[in-house]
Amino acid sequence: ATAQSLEGLSFQKKLKLAKVGDEDAQIAVAKHYEVGSKVKRSRLEAAKWYRLAMDQGNVEAQLRLGRLVHQGGDGLKQDLVMAAQLYQAAAELGSIEAQNWLGYCFQHGIGVEANDERAVEWYRQSADGGFAPAQSNLGLMYLMGRGTERSLLRAFEYFQKSAAQGDSW
């Protein structure tokens, strides 16, 4: 099943597909649990379903599991080292959102040793992939001269790219 073909299905039907190993259904079920839509909210249950999809090589599931363990709460233990590892794995597989989060981890020392140069590298990959929040983050790094030479022009260019996509920051 594809994410598109799952849209009209009931939660129970998605759950049935997820249980037989359909990774799109596993992500759909995880999202239901993550936000509490048609089912009692449970980050723990969401994490379980994201992990099953991730184990099949699903990059979106890897990113989403990273976000959950980054935030923790609702019975799910916060694990910043695990979050950074999940972001890194998804980033290396080309997830531009994960690249941005990995940059954020390096900028702020979340689950990894703080390293502005590495933050800039990951923000740049994500920004060049067209991810607006990463364009803002990279603009800030140029504005402050963190991990790269200070350049108001480069900062402005990245802020402009981000704004052109409707990023409110």
N, C-alpha and C positions, 0 to 999 in steps of 0.2 A: 504494500500500500504506500501511497505517497502522502505527504502532509496535506496536499490539496484534496485527495480522495477521502481523507479521514474527517474533513470538516463537518460533514452532515451526520456523522455517526454519533450514537449515544456514547456516554462514558463507558457503559458496560461493554459495548462492542469494541471500543478502543482497548479496554482492559483485556478482553479475550484475545485480540490480536497481539497485544504486548506480551501476554503470557506465552504465546507460541513463538516469540522471538522477533516480531516485526519491529525494527528499530524506530521507524517513524511513529508507530503507535506507542512505543515505550517513551519517546520524547513527549508525545501528546499527553499521555497519562501523567508523566512527571510534571508537566506544566500545570495540569489540573490540580495536582497536589501542592505545587509551589504557591499557587495563588488562591487555592480554596474554591475553585470553580466546580460546581456539581459534586463536590466531595469535601470532607473536612480537611482543612489546610494541614499539611504535614511536610516540613522540610526533610525530615528523615525519610519518609516514603518517596518524596520527589528525588532525593539523592540516590535511593536504591534504583529507581527506574532510569535515571540519567546514567548511572554506573553500568547498568545492563546494556544500554545503547552504546556507551563509550567503549565497552569491551568488544563491541562489534566494529570498532574503528570510527564511530561517529564523532566528528570534530565539534559539532554544535553541542552535543551532550557533554563533551569534555569541558568546554567553556562554561556551560551552565552549571555543571558540578563544581567547577572552580569558583564561580560566583557564590554558590551556596555555602561552601566550606569557608570562603573568605568572610562571609557575613555571620555564619553560625546562627545560633538561636533556635527556638522552637524545638528543642530536643536534639538538635544537631550541633555537635561540638565544633567550635571555630578552630580551624587549623590553617594558619597562614602559610606555613611551609608547603603543605599539600596544595593549597590554592595556587601558590607561585609555580609549583611543579606542573599542575594541570594547565595553567595559563601557558607555560613554556611549551609543553607538548602540543597544545592546540595552535599556538603561535607558529611553531616550526612547521605545522601542517598547513599553514596559510590563513588561519582565522585572523582577519584584521582587527576584530574586536578583542581577541585574546592578546594580540600584539600590543594593543593599547594598554590593556590591564597589566601585562608584563612590564611595560615601560613604567607604569604607575608604581608597581611593586619595587622596581629598581630605584625610582626617584625617591620613594618614601621609606625604603628599607623594610618592606612588608614580605616576610617569609624568605627574603634574600638579603645579602649585605647591600646597603645603599650604594649606588654607583650611577652618577649622573650621565656618564658617557654611554653606558649600556641603556639607560632610560631613553636617551636621545635616539640611539640606534633603533630601538623597538618602536618608539613614537613615530620615527621617520618611516619605517616600513608600513605601519598602520596608516599614517597620513598619506603616503604615496598610494596606498590602496584605496584612498577616498573616504576614510572614516573620520567624520567631522570632529568628534571629541579629541581624537589624536592630533588633528590639525591644530586645535586650540592648545592642547598640551605642549606640542612642539613649539608653537608660537610663544608660549610662556617661557620655555627653556631658552629660546633665542632672546627674548626680552630681558631675562635675568642673567643671560650668559652662563647658564648652568649646563655643564657637560658639552658645551660648544662655545664658539666665540660669540660675544654679544653682537646682535645685529637687529637694529630696529626695523630695517627693511625686510629681512627674512621673517621676523615676527609678524609684521604687518601682512606680508604675503600669505602666511599660514592662517592668520586670523580672518583674512578676506576669503580664503577658500572655505573655511569653516562656516562663516556667515552666509556665503552663497548657497550653502546647503541647508540654511535655516537653523543652524546651531545658535541658540539664544545666548550662549556665554559671550 
